[in-house]
Amino acid sequence: MKTYLLVQLDSEGAPFSEVTDTLEDLGFRREAGSGYDFVYDWGREASVKDSLRFADQIQEALRGKSVYFRIESVEE
């Protein structure tokens, strides 16, 4: 399973380099050419509950950085 993340920054928020560092600390890697900014490879199947918990972790990690995000998890 993979989780894809698209981020939208606010000019008054954290710099993209800081946002990238934060997401890489969660296990994301930069993604180019797919329409998403980051990808997280679970390395296994994950449940809906796992995905929801992970989305909560992302939201908490980005809190205060003025970042909007879209998340999509797919089985591959």
N, C-alpha and C positions, 0 to 999 in steps of 0.2 A: 504494500500500500504506500502511496505517496500523498503528501499534503502540499498543495501549491498555495502560494501567498502573493497577492498583489497589494502593494502599499501605495498610499497617496499621502504625500507630505503637505504640511501647512508651512508657509514661509516663515511663520512665527514660532515654529516648533524646532525640534532637535534636528541637527544636521544629518544628512543621509548616511554619512560614515558612522555616526553614533548608532543610528537605527540598525545599520548592517551589523555592527559589532554585537548589538543586543540579540539580534535574530540568529547570528552564527553561534552565540553562546547557548542558544536553545537547540542547536543542531541543524539549522537551515544552511543551505549553500546557495550562492547566487545562481540564478537561472537566466539564460539568455535565449531569445528566439522562440519562446513558448507562449508568450503573452502574459507570463507571470514573472515576478521579480525574484522569488525564492522558491526552493523546493526542499522538503524534508522527506527523506526516505526512511520509512519505518523498518524496513528489512523483514517485515512479517505482515500478516493480516492484522488489522486493528478494528475494534468494535466502534460503534457509534459513540458509546460512552467514552472510549479512549479519545476519540476525536474531539468530543466536547470538552473533556478535561484539558486537552492540549490547547484548544482555542482559549480557554480560561487562562492558561499559562501565558499565552501570547499576549492576550489583553493586559494582563498584569505587568508583564515585562515592558510593554509599550506605554503604560500609564504615564501621563504627564509629558509625553513627547509630541503631542498633537499629531498623531499618525492615525489615519483611517486605513483599514485593511479589509481585504476580501480573502476568504479562505475556501479552498475546495480540496476535499480528500477523495482520491479515486483508487480503486484496486487495479493493479497492473500485473 
